[in-house]
Amino acid sequence: MASSKRPPPVYNGERSGDRPDPKPGGDRHCAAVILARGGSKGIPLKNIKMLAGVPLIGWVLRAARDSNMFASVWVSTDHDEIAKVAESWGAKVHRRSAEVSKDTSSSLETLQEFARYHPEVEVICHIQATSPCLQPYHVKEALNMILKEGFDSVFSVVRRHHFRWQEVKEESAGQTSPLNLNPAKRPRRQDWDGELCENGSFYFATTDLVMKKGVLQGGKVGYYEMKPEYSVDIDVDIDWPVAEQRVLRYGYFGQGVRLMFCNVSGCLTEGRIFLPVHGEEMVSINTRDTMGIRMLQKEDVEVVLLTSREDPITPSLAEKLSKNMGCKVIEVGEEPLNDLKPELEERKLNWMDVAYMGNDKPDVNCLNLACLSAVPGDAPKDAINAAKYTCNEVGGMGAIREFAEHILNLKQKAKSLMNQNGSSSDFK
């Protein structure tokens, strides 16, 4: 088995906002595959538990998509709710069989089943859902080792400076001994290169290697070294708050939302409609909120206003709102999700690209699915629990402006992180 170790190249830091070509890997169909079984023992339904406002699996799906390297991105699961979240984040779903959904099933067995059902795939990129700090450039550089440099498999590692000792079993009368050091000549950290350890972020391999050799690491094998700050382990509950802090600092926040849906009643307005004896009804709109909408539009975020079929807002009033705000206004029913799906399809977007601001129980599904979501400070508990951000301001009194600033701050943070990462590469 060959190995690779060479000086790191310079990464040019380019980030393309374009969607991938049908076969970004050239003539080879490269598929990202995230394994997400429903029967997690350590943390129930861990793969879709919210981490820093995003389902855990959403972090790696976003990084995989924005790498622009894959002809297809898949989630292999046996669970309906995981499948639903995966699709909302733009992934295809492979329904794995019961045979590879057991506690004893290995990742290799599950990937082999996937390959049998999808013979068009030539390179399988197994990305672990528990790697929320994965960056698109990690994926791009590692996969190019296969596509451009002839490696058969590449896996991620992190450099550790840990002195290891032999374990002594209770029934043994022996004593421990050092495994990777001479106690008489203990090296200083700065004088020791440390050791490369698998960090479990990803395992890329050709389909031939997976199917014919029955391994994920074989043939001409190389490693891709990631910095420690991007290596996160999430196995038990105690890992969660640590991971959340890490991902807030080092996670990939995407290229920013491109579309925002916002309720008129209770968000843009305080929920009251004035019904005069003569003439049409009126609503009161806060200038801070109109400025928030214009701030988003200036940064190329389209804003679509939502009215409910149960609200007594006439078409003429909706038309005035649209003209005044420069926004499309659409009417939604009891389940807004059903009415918004065609809007996303028309724009070729998914919920990973969307921010949503709602204010009541009918908005819960959309609040859960959106990449960023918010409610005014006076929203009911059901909506607050579903939202990723709760405004200090109440509906009609600056809540939209507050959420707009939150969106733009995250977008700026994402740009800063991309610029920061663009000058470094850890690839061997």
Secondary structure, DSSP 8 states (H G I E B T S, - for coil): -B---------------S---S-TTTTS-EEEEEE--S--SSSTTGGGSEETTEEHHHHHHHHHHHTT--SEEEEEES-HHHHHHHHHTT-EEEE--GGGSSTT--HHHHHHHHHHH-TT--EEEEE-TT-TT--HHHHHHHHHHHHTT--SEEEEEEEE----B----TT------BSS--GGG---GGG---EEEEEEEEEEEEHHIIIII--SS-SBEEEEEE-GGG-----STTHHHHHHHHHHHHS--TT--SEEEEEIIIIIS-S--B--SSS--B----HHHHHHHHHHHHTT-EEEEEEETTS---HHHHHHHHHHHT-EEEEE-SSHHHHHHHHHHHHT--GGGEEEE--SGGGHHHHHHSSEEEE-TT--HHHHHH-SEE-SS-TTTTHHHHHHHHHHHHHHHHHHHHHHHTT-----
